[in-house]
């Protein structure tokens, strides 16, 4: 499939790489189809591109690559919704906010990670209530 994105222009996406957000991203309940783009192998950041609204793309990162003390407890409801059979099929990403005028001010949403089941292409955003994690954790504070 070809999608014409605002950020990356026209790109070809294999439909088998499109994730169905059965647990929608907070504030974007009407959008369910996204693809993870890796435009530059030199960076830790990827982009979560909406297939339905091609003007929408979120910068995301795997916090595990940063060696943060971070754990995600997934409830039985989420396991069922995403049809999770084993933890090896999971990819956890977090949305980042990168200020254009100050990239060192980048923050990571640790409170509401994105959970991807790579076995069946189901995904969702969950909220880690009571975890003490922040929605705007400074990325460069711990590096």
Backbone as ProteinMPNN parsed JSONL, in Angstrom:
{"seq_chain_A": "XXXXXXXXXXXXXXXXXXXXXXXXXXXXXXXXXXXXXXXXXXXXXXXXXXXXXXXXXXXXXXXXXXXXXXXXXXXXXXXXXXXXXXXXXXXXXXXXXXXXXXXXXXXXXXXXXXXXXXXXXXXXXXXXXXXXXXXXXXXXXXX", "coords_chain_A": {"N_chain_A": [[0.848, -1.174, 0.0], [0.439, 2.27, -0.675], [1.129, 5.218, 1.043], [0.66, 8.668, 1.536], [2.468, 10.605, 3.35], [2.644, 13.348, 5.675], [5.049, 13.925, 6.913], [7.061, 12.234, 5.798], [6.625, 12.094, 3.114], [5.6, 10.356, 0.158], [5.254, 6.964, 0.781], [5.884, 3.45, 0.589], [4.179, 0.826, 2.102], [4.195, -2.311, 3.524], [1.331, -4.151, 3.918], [1.188, -6.104, 5.852], [2.666, -5.13, 7.904], [1.178, -3.295, 9.242], [-0.235, -2.181, 12.188], [-3.052, -2.923, 14.212], [-4.678, -0.932, 16.323], [-6.281, -1.989, 18.793], [-6.732, -1.175, 21.303], [-7.109, 1.969, 21.527], [-4.96, 4.86, 20.876], [-4.675, 7.311, 23.311], [-6.84, 9.997, 23.045], [-7.047, 9.763, 20.359], [-9.118, 8.105, 19.479], [-10.585, 7.356, 17.21], [-8.808, 6.49, 15.33], [-7.132, 3.651, 14.164], [-5.247, 2.215, 12.685], [-1.841, 1.848, 12.252], [1.623, 2.211, 11.389], [4.963, 1.255, 12.141], [7.72, 3.188, 11.52], [11.106, 3.287, 10.525], [13.084, 5.491, 9.85], [15.792, 6.159, 9.998], [18.599, 4.349, 10.622], [20.56, 5.162, 12.367], [19.541, 6.351, 14.606], [17.816, 6.166, 17.774], [15.164, 6.632, 17.705], [11.935, 5.935, 16.384], [9.12, 6.2, 14.16], [5.672, 6.364, 14.693], [3.369, 6.019, 12.467], [0.241, 7.109, 11.409], [-2.034, 5.357, 9.407], [-4.521, 6.008, 8.606], [-4.873, 8.754, 9.05], [-2.828, 10.559, 7.506], [-1.387, 12.787, 8.181], [-0.596, 12.53, 10.718], [1.885, 11.531, 12.923], [3.785, 9.957, 15.401], [6.719, 10.471, 17.314], [8.557, 7.807, 18.614], [10.097, 5.653, 21.066], [12.033, 2.902, 22.258], [12.195, 2.319, 25.533], [13.757, 0.472, 26.786], [16.139, 0.478, 25.419], [17.473, 2.551, 26.523], [18.277, 1.92, 29.019], [16.77, 2.512, 31.329], [15.283, 2.266, 34.578], [12.624, 0.611, 34.359], [9.469, -0.817, 34.235], [6.744, -2.694, 32.93], [3.585, -3.58, 33.803], [1.208, -5.707, 32.615], [-2.206, -5.936, 32.378], [-4.693, -8.568, 32.783], [-6.897, -8.033, 31.157], [-5.785, -6.516, 29.08], [-3.964, -8.359, 28.051], [-5.778, -10.193, 27.041], [-7.2, -8.584, 25.161], [-5.183, -7.93, 23.322], [-4.503, -10.405, 22.574], [-2.287, -11.863, 23.607], [0.161, -14.306, 23.671], [2.732, -14.981, 24.457], [5.516, -13.401, 26.105], [7.685, -12.816, 24.507], [6.736, -11.977, 22.098], [6.144, -9.355, 22.335], [6.485, -5.833, 21.925], [7.478, -2.921, 23.398], [6.911, 0.448, 23.307], [7.457, 3.974, 23.729], [5.854, 7.099, 23.58], [7.381, 10.088, 22.528], [8.196, 13.538, 23.12], [9.547, 15.98, 21.26], [11.027, 18.95, 21.41], [11.273, 21.404, 18.89], [12.998, 23.59, 19.036], [14.732, 22.9, 21.032], [16.135, 20.119, 21.281], [17.37, 18.76, 23.379], [15.577, 18.98, 25.369], [13.818, 16.909, 25.175], [11.135, 14.779, 26.065], [9.748, 11.794, 27.548], [6.896, 9.766, 27.483], [6.291, 7.911, 30.035], [4.201, 6.972, 31.481], [2.108, 6.031, 29.883], [2.566, 3.598, 27.991], [3.024, 2.169, 24.677], [1.887, -0.873, 23.516], [2.846, -3.524, 21.551], [1.868, -6.371, 19.818], [3.693, -8.391, 18.062], [3.217, -10.789, 16.831], [0.57, -10.947, 15.959], [-0.09, -8.459, 15.045], [-1.618, -6.738, 16.613], [-2.231, -3.952, 18.743], [-1.899, -1.464, 21.368], [-2.5, 1.331, 23.563], [-1.712, 1.683, 26.918], [-2.431, 2.665, 30.317], [-0.404, 3.084, 33.049], [-1.542, 3.053, 35.82], [-1.057, 4.291, 39.083], [1.633, 3.758, 39.072], [3.606, 5.638, 39.425], [5.057, 6.655, 37.374], [5.871, 9.219, 34.99], [4.236, 11.441, 32.69], [5.763, 13.137, 31.231], [8.649, 12.587, 31.238], [11.97, 13.649, 31.544], [14.168, 12.926, 28.961], [16.964, 13.142, 28.769], [17.835, 13.414, 31.311], [18.757, 11.151, 32.685], [20.838, 10.22, 31.173]], "CA_chain_A": [[0.0, 0.0, 0.0], [1.144, 3.548, -0.727], [0.509, 6.298, 1.819], [1.316, 9.955, 1.325], [2.578, 11.158, 4.693], [3.055, 14.743, 5.785], [6.436, 13.998, 7.384], [8.01, 11.455, 5.005], [6.214, 12.048, 1.713], [4.957, 9.119, -0.288], [6.005, 5.768, 1.162], [5.214, 2.172, 0.381], [4.112, 0.085, 3.353], [3.662, -3.663, 3.427], [0.134, -4.202, 4.771], [1.42, -7.027, 6.966], [3.349, -4.375, 8.955], [0.234, -2.344, 9.826], [-0.777, -2.608, 13.475], [-4.426, -2.559, 14.534], [-4.744, -0.484, 17.711], [-7.552, -2.406, 19.384], [-6.805, -0.268, 22.45], [-6.658, 3.177, 20.807], [-4.096, 5.856, 21.486], [-5.484, 8.276, 24.053], [-7.112, 11.216, 22.296], [-7.169, 9.422, 18.935], [-9.961, 6.909, 19.527], [-11.134, 7.012, 15.904], [-7.728, 5.991, 14.474], [-6.739, 2.32, 14.619], [-4.228, 1.599, 11.836], [-0.558, 2.541, 12.324], [2.811, 1.462, 11.008], [6.207, 1.75, 12.72], [8.714, 3.528, 10.507], [12.465, 3.44, 11.024], [13.695, 6.228, 8.743], [17.239, 6.316, 10.118], [19.164, 3.342, 11.529], [21.511, 5.788, 13.296], [18.857, 6.941, 15.754], [16.983, 5.295, 18.601], [13.771, 6.992, 17.49], [11.137, 5.462, 15.257], [7.906, 6.995, 14.025], [4.416, 5.64, 14.602], [2.645, 6.752, 11.432], [-1.147, 6.715, 11.181], [-2.369, 5.029, 8.025], [-5.819, 6.618, 8.344], [-4.668, 10.203, 9.018], [-1.413, 10.572, 7.133], [-0.717, 13.958, 8.749], [-0.295, 12.221, 12.118], [2.975, 10.603, 13.22], [4.343, 10.163, 16.737], [8.054, 9.934, 17.549], [8.512, 6.811, 19.685], [11.387, 5.058, 21.413], [12.007, 1.777, 23.191], [12.892, 2.754, 26.738], [14.75, -0.551, 27.135], [17.417, 0.841, 24.79], [18.066, 3.63, 27.309], [18.663, 1.367, 30.324], [16.011, 3.082, 32.435], [14.637, 1.335, 35.498], [11.245, 0.757, 33.878], [8.776, -2.086, 34.013], [5.355, -2.546, 32.509], [2.696, -4.667, 34.192], [0.089, -5.764, 31.679], [-3.364, -6.568, 33.014], [-5.321, -9.677, 32.058], [-7.773, -7.462, 30.123], [-4.927, -6.132, 27.96], [-3.478, -9.621, 27.481], [-6.877, -10.747, 26.245], [-7.497, -7.684, 24.033], [-4.103, -8.017, 22.34], [-4.326, -11.842, 22.306], [-0.876, -12.126, 23.891], [0.435, -15.704, 24.021], [4.021, -15.029, 25.154], [6.124, -12.077, 26.236], [8.663, -12.61, 23.437], [6.068, -11.357, 20.944], [5.79, -7.975, 22.677], [7.359, -4.683, 21.746], [6.977, -1.79, 24.187], [7.454, 1.73, 22.852], [6.9, 5.121, 24.439], [5.763, 8.329, 22.79], [8.269, 11.156, 22.982], [7.919, 14.904, 22.683], [10.846, 16.557, 20.926], [10.894, 20.37, 21.061], [12.083, 21.77, 17.719], [14.019, 24.575, 19.378], [15.618, 22.389, 22.079], [16.047, 18.652, 21.325], [17.801, 18.261, 24.694], [14.4, 19.027, 26.227], [12.941, 15.786, 24.821], [10.534, 14.036, 27.168], [9.18, 10.488, 27.222], [5.692, 9.417, 28.23], [6.468, 6.609, 30.677], [2.943, 6.583, 32.112], [1.178, 5.386, 28.952], [3.321, 2.968, 26.913], [2.363, 1.496, 23.557], [2.2, -2.299, 23.546], [2.672, -4.122, 20.23], [1.99, -7.823, 19.697], [4.221, -8.549, 16.707], [2.726, -12.044, 16.265], [-0.74, -10.804, 15.315], [-0.225, -7.059, 14.62], [-2.529, -5.986, 17.473], [-1.493, -3.024, 19.598], [-2.724, -0.579, 22.171], [-1.866, 2.17, 24.572], [-2.236, 1.421, 28.249], [-2.019, 3.624, 31.346], [0.145, 2.376, 34.209], [-2.082, 3.752, 36.99], [-0.413, 4.016, 40.362], [3.028, 3.35, 38.864], [4.533, 6.709, 39.761], [5.71, 7.14, 36.161], [5.476, 10.55, 34.546], [3.848, 11.594, 31.286], [6.786, 13.983, 30.593], [9.934, 12.285, 31.868], [13.083, 14.165, 30.746], [14.97, 11.845, 28.389], [18.399, 13.318, 28.967], [18.118, 13.521, 32.745], [19.453, 9.971, 33.169], [21.922, 9.817, 30.28]], "C_chain_A": [[0.89, 1.233, 0.0], [0.391, 4.536, 0.161], [1.343, 7.56, 1.619], [1.343, 10.687, 2.659], [3.025, 12.613, 4.663], [4.541, 14.844, 6.123], [7.435, 13.355, 6.424], [7.674, 11.4, 3.523], [5.543, 10.721, 1.391], [5.848, 7.928, 0.065], [5.18, 4.524, 0.861], [5.324, 1.373, 1.671], [3.518, -1.283, 3.065], [2.488, -3.772, 4.406], [0.301, -5.139, 5.961], [2.143, -6.341, 8.127], [2.434, -3.367, 9.653], [-0.345, -2.941, 11.105], [-2.203, -2.079, 13.647], [-4.482, -2.206, 16.018], [-6.137, -0.784, 18.261], [-7.8, -1.672, 20.698], [-6.238, 1.053, 21.943], [-5.706, 4.06, 21.615], [-4.987, 6.939, 22.1], [-5.606, 9.574, 23.257], [-7.285, 10.982, 20.802], [-7.994, 8.141, 18.78], [-10.445, 6.44, 18.163], [-10.082, 6.431, 14.948], [-7.193, 4.667, 15.021], [-5.576, 1.709, 13.85], [-2.958, 2.46, 11.821], [0.549, 1.614, 11.845], [4.016, 2.102, 11.69], [7.209, 1.97, 11.604], [10.061, 3.741, 11.176], [13.273, 4.163, 9.953], [15.214, 6.351, 8.807], [17.792, 5.293, 11.105], [20.121, 3.923, 12.567], [20.849, 6.336, 14.558], [18.048, 5.897, 16.508], [15.498, 5.506, 18.329], [13.194, 6.31, 16.256], [9.924, 6.388, 15.18], [6.707, 6.06, 13.92], [3.507, 6.465, 13.703], [1.222, 6.214, 11.317], [-1.353, 6.442, 9.696], [-3.664, 5.739, 7.626], [-5.761, 8.146, 8.278], [-3.183, 10.422, 8.763], [-0.67, 11.836, 7.58], [-0.246, 13.693, 10.174], [0.809, 11.172, 12.235], [3.556, 10.969, 14.577], [5.789, 9.67, 16.78], [7.984, 8.997, 18.759], [9.912, 6.227, 19.892], [11.137, 3.858, 22.32], [12.847, 2.169, 24.4], [13.953, 1.73, 27.145], [16.119, -0.24, 26.518], [18.149, 1.943, 25.564], [18.519, 3.177, 28.691], [18.01, 2.084, 31.5], [15.539, 1.948, 33.342], [13.141, 1.461, 35.241], [10.64, -0.623, 33.669], [7.307, -1.807, 33.725], [4.586, -3.784, 32.948], [1.465, -4.608, 33.304], [-1.044, -6.553, 32.313], [-3.906, -7.711, 32.153], [-6.228, -9.174, 30.94], [-6.971, -7.084, 28.879], [-4.382, -7.383, 27.269], [-4.545, -10.234, 26.585], [-7.148, -9.891, 25.0], [-6.453, -7.791, 22.927], [-3.787, -9.465, 21.96], [-2.854, -12.236, 22.463], [-0.718, -13.568, 24.355], [1.756, -15.846, 24.772], [4.672, -13.645, 25.124], [7.148, -11.788, 25.139], [8.051, -11.927, 22.217], [5.738, -9.886, 21.179], [6.904, -6.989, 22.376], [6.717, -3.544, 22.519], [7.699, -0.542, 23.705], [6.781, 2.836, 23.665], [6.937, 6.335, 23.532], [6.698, 9.367, 23.394], [7.749, 12.5, 22.484], [9.267, 15.581, 22.5], [10.661, 18.021, 20.536], [11.82, 20.724, 19.891], [13.232, 22.7, 18.076], [15.009, 24.075, 20.43], [15.5, 20.868, 22.173], [16.509, 18.056, 22.653], [16.662, 18.287, 25.702], [13.404, 17.912, 25.931], [12.437, 15.076, 26.07], [9.916, 12.74, 26.642], [7.956, 10.265, 28.098], [5.875, 7.999, 28.782], [5.167, 6.083, 31.267], [2.045, 5.765, 31.189], [1.934, 4.77, 27.773], [2.414, 2.388, 25.826], [2.833, 0.047, 23.565], [1.87, -2.882, 22.178], [2.823, -5.636, 20.339], [2.416, -8.087, 18.257], [3.769, -9.856, 16.048], [1.428, -11.872, 15.487], [-1.059, -9.373, 14.88], [-1.314, -6.302, 15.385], [-1.694, -5.123, 18.399], [-2.464, -2.198, 20.421], [-1.891, 0.257, 23.109], [-2.521, 1.86, 25.901], [-1.734, 2.502, 29.2], [-1.602, 2.824, 32.571], [-0.259, 3.115, 35.485], [-1.366, 3.32, 38.261], [1.052, 3.637, 40.254], [4.035, 4.391, 39.339], [5.294, 7.24, 38.557], [5.079, 8.442, 35.706], [5.116, 10.542, 33.064], [4.908, 12.388, 30.507], [8.135, 13.794, 31.269], [11.075, 12.818, 30.983], [13.995, 13.029, 30.261], [16.44, 11.954, 28.77], [18.782, 13.489, 30.426], [18.992, 12.361, 33.226], [20.629, 9.556, 32.294], [23.202, 10.534, 30.661]], "O_chain_A": [[1.964, 1.237, 0.602], [-0.826, 4.679, 0.052], [2.571, 7.51, 1.544], [0.359, 11.314, 3.051], [3.702, 13.048, 3.732], [5.217, 15.762, 5.658], [8.539, 13.87, 6.25], [8.366, 10.73, 2.757], [4.989, 10.059, 2.269], [7.024, 7.882, -0.294], [3.949, 4.55, 0.879], [6.399, 1.253, 2.259], [2.466, -1.396, 2.437], [2.65, -3.51, 5.597], [-0.38, -4.979, 6.973], [2.226, -6.905, 9.218], [2.873, -2.661, 10.561], [-0.872, -4.053, 11.107], [-2.514, -0.947, 13.277], [-4.348, -3.083, 16.873], [-7.042, 0.049, 18.202], [-8.939, -1.562, 21.15], [-5.022, 1.24, 21.928], [-5.657, 4.012, 22.844], [-5.933, 7.413, 21.471], [-4.607, 10.167, 22.85], [-7.631, 11.904, 20.063], [-7.618, 7.224, 18.051], [-10.692, 5.249, 17.973], [-10.429, 5.936, 13.876], [-6.842, 4.571, 16.197], [-4.969, 0.755, 14.337], [-2.986, 3.629, 11.436], [0.421, 0.391, 11.894], [4.096, 3.324, 11.811], [7.511, 1.057, 10.835], [10.142, 4.308, 12.266], [14.053, 3.541, 9.231], [15.858, 6.616, 7.792], [17.49, 5.359, 12.297], [20.459, 3.251, 13.542], [21.545, 6.745, 15.488], [17.648, 4.876, 15.948], [14.671, 4.664, 18.678], [13.865, 6.134, 15.239], [9.734, 7.251, 16.037], [6.722, 5.091, 13.16], [2.948, 7.478, 14.123], [1.017, 5.012, 11.149], [-0.9, 7.204, 8.841], [-3.878, 6.036, 6.451], [-6.519, 8.762, 7.529], [-2.383, 10.464, 9.697], [0.54, 11.945, 7.381], [0.427, 14.532, 10.773], [0.684, 10.064, 11.712], [3.791, 12.142, 14.868], [6.065, 8.559, 16.328], [7.423, 9.351, 19.796], [10.777, 6.301, 19.02], [10.15, 3.812, 23.054], [14.063, 2.331, 24.298], [14.943, 2.088, 27.783], [17.146, -0.659, 27.052], [19.313, 2.231, 25.285], [19.084, 3.965, 29.449], [18.629, 2.246, 32.551], [15.415, 0.804, 32.905], [12.471, 2.31, 35.83], [11.226, -1.482, 33.01], [6.721, -0.835, 34.204], [4.89, -4.899, 32.523], [0.77, -3.594, 33.247], [-0.863, -7.697, 32.731], [-3.615, -7.805, 30.96], [-6.324, -9.808, 29.889], [-7.423, -7.305, 27.756], [-4.344, -7.451, 26.04], [-4.246, -10.732, 25.5], [-7.307, -10.429, 23.904], [-6.787, -7.749, 21.743], [-2.914, -9.721, 21.13], [-2.261, -12.854, 21.579], [-1.372, -14.003, 25.303], [1.896, -16.724, 25.624], [4.41, -12.835, 24.235], [7.448, -10.625, 24.872], [8.772, -11.361, 21.395], [5.125, -9.241, 20.329], [8.089, -7.274, 22.55], [5.542, -3.236, 22.317], [8.929, -0.48, 23.693], [5.692, 2.658, 24.211], [7.909, 6.572, 22.815], [6.793, 9.504, 24.614], [6.96, 12.569, 21.542], [10.032, 15.739, 23.451], [10.183, 18.305, 19.438], [13.003, 20.384, 19.903], [14.312, 22.615, 17.491], [16.011, 24.737, 20.7], [14.821, 20.371, 23.071], [16.084, 16.959, 23.015], [16.764, 17.685, 26.771], [12.263, 17.967, 26.391], [13.193, 14.807, 27.003], [9.605, 12.613, 25.458], [7.976, 10.539, 29.298], [5.643, 7.015, 28.08], [5.039, 4.886, 31.525], [1.302, 4.901, 31.655], [1.949, 5.338, 26.682], [1.223, 2.155, 26.03], [4.032, -0.226, 23.615], [0.743, -2.751, 21.699], [3.808, -6.123, 20.895], [1.598, -8.017, 17.34], [3.919, -10.017, 14.837], [1.2, -12.552, 14.487], [-2.161, -9.098, 14.404], [-1.873, -5.334, 14.868], [-0.592, -5.502, 18.794], [-3.676, -2.225, 20.206], [-0.739, -0.059, 23.409], [-3.746, 1.785, 25.996], [-0.738, 3.171, 28.925], [-2.359, 1.989, 33.067], [0.578, 3.726, 36.149], [-1.107, 2.136, 38.478], [1.657, 3.234, 41.247], [5.187, 4.06, 39.624], [6.089, 8.171, 38.689], [3.917, 8.729, 35.995], [5.632, 9.737, 32.289], [4.954, 12.325, 29.279], [8.699, 14.744, 31.812], [11.144, 12.479, 29.802], [14.526, 12.266, 31.067], [17.082, 10.946, 29.063], [19.957, 13.691, 30.734], [19.866, 12.551, 34.072], [21.35, 8.623, 32.646], [24.237, 10.33, 30.027]]}, "name": "protein", "num_of_chains": 1, "seq": "XXXXXXXXXXXXXXXXXXXXXXXXXXXXXXXXXXXXXXXXXXXXXXXXXXXXXXXXXXXXXXXXXXXXXXXXXXXXXXXXXXXXXXXXXXXXXXXXXXXXXXXXXXXXXXXXXXXXXXXXXXXXXXXXXXXXXXXXXXXXXXX"}
